[in-house]
């Protein structure tokens, strides 16, 4: 966001719209802090979300560089003015926070702050967090606070909408956690069914080979070759399940690196050549990254399991303000007009739901004998 202050209804509207665009709690917190600092033209802004142990579960700042933040050290505890915001649940507007009797100092690397405005973010009786602003960018007569009553009212309005945005983000994350738990349960059942059947066949075939070793070595050799094939199929099932169960890599590595790693694994595990290229894609909100990853996994699964493709190509690139994922195979293809049954079989309904859930679109192009291209476009990136 620009650091040049804006005023009036347009500025408030821009701040509220910015908050409503995000679904991840961390993104919402950052947007609230940046919006508050710009709206009230302050040098510093922070938002703390309390934990249950006298500290902060999350503490987001704006106006402090990454180097400064690292030098400051651990997250603050709930004491002094911070505690007042959370426990007394009333606004605080001070000419010099350092002269307040509740002030308990700050770390050596902490920037100097004087005039201060803070208030809680509430959802009914629950305090979701506390929002703080310091050092208003304006002339301040000696002993007076740069923040005005109008600033306080404006920040209170922003805090009310921040509470809604933060509550919605928390509900979304809980919903996603439930979805992930359900998906893990589904994968566990699928893994059990698929691999258990393979291992059962593997055991029977190995027993048959052992019985034939002495009286019919030729047939025993054939059975042992079948054992090897079944073992390879079971290994493929396990690899596919492990890849699908590890979206947490997104948090550490991001979408591009995660996709590249998973595709390298699939390329080694299958006879088909699997390739990946990415052009110009930067970090996306977590929801978009997960949706793109899941669609890529489903499309890759279809191409490698059902299409008979010799080559599967995955690309990730920018298109205007959107990010486009494309999975193309040279396999058998299918008739798109007859996708009612195929859609369920190939997971097309699930892929469309994932794309639509993040404001994106999914298109499928295929023809018998002409391969298949699945493309998802998601906003951002």
BELGISUL-V874155 format. One record per run of one state. SS is the DSSP state (@ for helix, = for strand, . for the rest). FROM is the first residue (numbers start at 0). TO is the last residue. Records with the same first field share a line. If there is no record, write none. Layout:
BEGIN
SS: FROM-TO ; FROM-TO
END
This chain:
BEGIN
.: 0-7 ; 20-23 ; 40-40 ; 50-54 ; 62-64 ; 72-78 ; 87-90 ; 94-95 ; 99-114 ; 123-124 ; 136-147 ; 212-215 ; 244-247 ; 269-271 ; 279-284 ; 305-309 ; 319-320 ; 329-334 ; 346-346 ; 357-359 ; 366-370 ; 379-380
@: 8-19 ; 24-39 ; 65-71 ; 79-86 ; 96-98 ; 148-211 ; 216-243 ; 248-268 ; 285-304 ; 335-345 ; 347-356
=: 41-49 ; 55-61 ; 91-93 ; 115-122 ; 125-135 ; 272-278 ; 310-318 ; 321-328 ; 360-365 ; 371-378
END
